Amino acid sequence: MGFVLTSNRFPELERRLPMQIGQIVAKVARDMQADAQQRAPIDTGNLKGSAALTQPAPYTWRLTFTAEYALYQELGTRRMRARPYMVPAWVAARYRLLQALRRVVL
Protein backbone atom coordinates (compact mmCIF):
# COMPACT_ATOMS: atom_id res chain seq x y z
CA MET A 1 0.00 0.00 0.00
CA GLY A 2 1.31 3.44 -0.85
CA PHE A 3 0.27 6.78 -2.15
CA VAL A 4 0.87 8.84 -5.23
CA LEU A 5 1.42 12.59 -5.01
CA THR A 6 -0.60 14.08 -7.84
CA SER A 7 -0.36 17.70 -6.78
CA ASN A 8 2.62 19.26 -5.08
CA ARG A 9 1.63 22.49 -3.30
CA PHE A 10 4.80 22.73 -1.21
CA PRO A 11 6.51 25.29 -3.49
CA GLU A 12 3.43 27.53 -3.28
CA LEU A 13 3.28 27.19 0.50
CA GLU A 14 6.99 27.90 0.73
CA ARG A 15 6.48 31.18 -1.16
CA ARG A 16 3.39 32.24 0.83
CA LEU A 17 4.57 31.31 4.31
CA PRO A 18 7.19 34.08 4.72
CA MET A 19 4.63 36.70 3.68
CA GLN A 20 2.04 35.38 6.13
CA ILE A 21 4.56 35.22 8.95
CA GLY A 22 5.72 38.75 8.19
CA GLN A 23 2.12 39.99 8.35
CA ILE A 24 1.52 38.19 11.64
CA VAL A 25 4.68 39.59 13.21
CA ALA A 26 3.80 43.12 12.06
CA LYS A 27 0.28 42.89 13.49
CA VAL A 28 1.52 41.56 16.81
CA ALA A 29 4.10 44.37 16.97
CA ARG A 30 1.42 47.01 16.37
CA ASP A 31 -0.83 45.37 18.95
CA MET A 32 2.05 45.32 21.44
CA GLN A 33 2.62 49.03 20.90
CA ALA A 34 -1.05 49.79 21.52
CA ASP A 35 -1.05 47.56 24.62
CA ALA A 36 2.11 49.16 26.05
CA GLN A 37 0.73 52.64 25.40
CA GLN A 38 -2.50 51.70 27.15
CA ARG A 39 -0.57 50.34 30.15
CA ALA A 40 1.85 53.30 30.34
CA PRO A 41 1.32 55.53 33.37
CA ILE A 42 -0.24 58.82 32.31
CA ASP A 43 0.54 62.11 33.98
CA THR A 44 1.12 64.42 31.04
CA GLY A 45 0.82 61.85 28.25
CA ASN A 46 4.44 62.38 27.20
CA LEU A 47 5.45 58.78 27.90
CA LYS A 48 2.49 57.34 26.01
CA GLY A 49 3.14 59.65 23.07
CA SER A 50 6.84 58.83 22.90
CA ALA A 51 6.30 55.29 21.59
CA ALA A 52 8.06 54.52 18.33
CA LEU A 53 7.76 51.27 16.38
CA THR A 54 10.42 50.56 13.76
CA GLN A 55 11.35 47.57 11.59
CA PRO A 56 15.16 47.26 11.48
CA ALA A 57 15.10 43.91 9.65
CA PRO A 58 12.60 41.44 8.21
CA TYR A 59 10.53 39.77 10.95
CA THR A 60 12.10 42.15 13.48
CA TRP A 61 10.28 45.05 15.11
CA ARG A 62 11.61 47.41 17.75
CA LEU A 63 9.33 49.24 20.16
CA THR A 64 10.95 52.10 22.04
CA PHE A 65 9.67 54.79 24.34
CA THR A 66 11.84 57.88 23.97
CA ALA A 67 10.68 59.81 27.03
CA GLU A 68 13.73 60.33 29.20
CA TYR A 69 12.02 58.76 32.22
CA ALA A 70 10.61 55.69 30.41
CA LEU A 71 13.10 53.27 31.99
CA TYR A 72 12.47 54.64 35.48
CA GLN A 73 8.73 54.08 35.07
CA GLU A 74 9.30 50.52 33.87
CA LEU A 75 11.85 49.44 36.47
CA GLY A 76 11.34 51.94 39.30
CA THR A 77 13.99 53.61 41.40
CA ARG A 78 14.90 53.38 45.06
CA ARG A 79 12.40 56.16 45.75
CA MET A 80 9.68 55.17 43.28
CA ARG A 81 7.96 51.85 42.74
CA ALA A 82 8.05 50.30 39.28
CA ARG A 83 5.05 50.87 37.04
CA PRO A 84 5.77 48.35 34.27
CA TYR A 85 4.10 48.74 30.90
CA MET A 86 6.55 47.21 28.42
CA VAL A 87 7.16 43.81 30.04
CA PRO A 88 3.45 43.02 30.51
CA ALA A 89 2.76 44.09 26.92
CA TRP A 90 5.65 41.93 25.70
CA VAL A 91 4.42 38.89 27.63
CA ALA A 92 0.92 39.26 26.14
CA ALA A 93 2.33 39.84 22.63
CA ARG A 94 4.58 36.80 22.89
CA TYR A 95 1.59 34.62 23.71
CA ARG A 96 -0.46 36.07 20.81
CA LEU A 97 2.46 35.59 18.39
CA LEU A 98 2.95 31.95 19.34
CA GLN A 99 -0.77 31.24 19.00
CA ALA A 100 -0.94 32.92 15.58
CA LEU A 101 2.15 31.09 14.30
CA ARG A 102 0.76 27.76 15.47
CA ARG A 103 -2.40 28.38 13.44
CA VAL A 104 -0.36 29.10 10.29
CA VAL A 105 2.17 26.29 10.62
CA LEU A 106 -0.18 23.54 11.79
N, C-alpha and C positions, 0 to 999 in steps of 0.2 A: 504494500500500500504506500502511496506517495502522493505528491501533489505537483501540479504544473502551474507555474507562474505565468499567467497570460497577460497581466498588466503590471508594469513596474512603475509605481508612483513615488518611489524613493527619491529620484532626482528632483521631482517637483516639490516634495516635502522639504528636501534639503535646501532648496532655494527660498521657500516661504518661511521656514522656521526662524532664521535670523531676523527677518523683518518683524515677525510676530513678537519675538522676544524683545526686540528693540522697542516696540510699541508698548509692551507690558512694562518694561523697566522705566520708560519715560512717564507713563501714567502713574506708576507707584511713586516716582520721584516728585511729581507735581502734587500728588495726594499727601506725601510726607511734608512737603513745604506748607501746604494748607493746614495740616494737623499741627505742625510745630508753631505756626503763627497763631493758631487758635489757642494753644497751650501757653504761649509766651505771656509772662506777666505784663500787664498794661498799666502804665502810669501816664506816660505822655504819648505812647504809641510808637515811639522811636524804634524800640527793639523790634516790634512786630513789622514795621515798615522797612527794616534794614535787611530783610531776607533776600538772598540772591541765589538763584538756581542756575548752574552752568553745566555744560556737557563737555568736559575736557577730552573725552575719548569715547568711542563707541561703547555702548552698554555701561557707561560710567557717568554718573551725575554727582555734582558737588553742591551741597546746600550749606551756605554760610550766612551768618548773621554778622553784619559789619558794625553794629553799635559797639562802642568801646567797652561797654560793661556787659556784653553778652555772656562771656565766659563766667563772670562773677555771678550772674543770675543762674546759670546752669549748675555750677559747682558750689556756689556759696563762698563765704569768707569766714574768718574766725569771728567776725561780728555780725554776720548775716547768714541766715539759713539758706540752703540751696532751694531754688525754685525751678527744677528741671523742666525743660520743654523739648529739647532736642532728643535726648535719650528715649523718653517715652514715645515720641513720634517715630524714632528709628525702629524701636522694638515692634510697634504696630505695623510699620511699613515692611519690615522684614517678614513678618507673618503673612501679610497680604501678597508679597512677591512670591514667596514659596508656594502658596496656594494657587496663584495664577499660573506659575510655571508648571506645577503638577498637572493642571488641567490641559495645558498645551502639549506637554510631553507624553502624558499617558493616554 
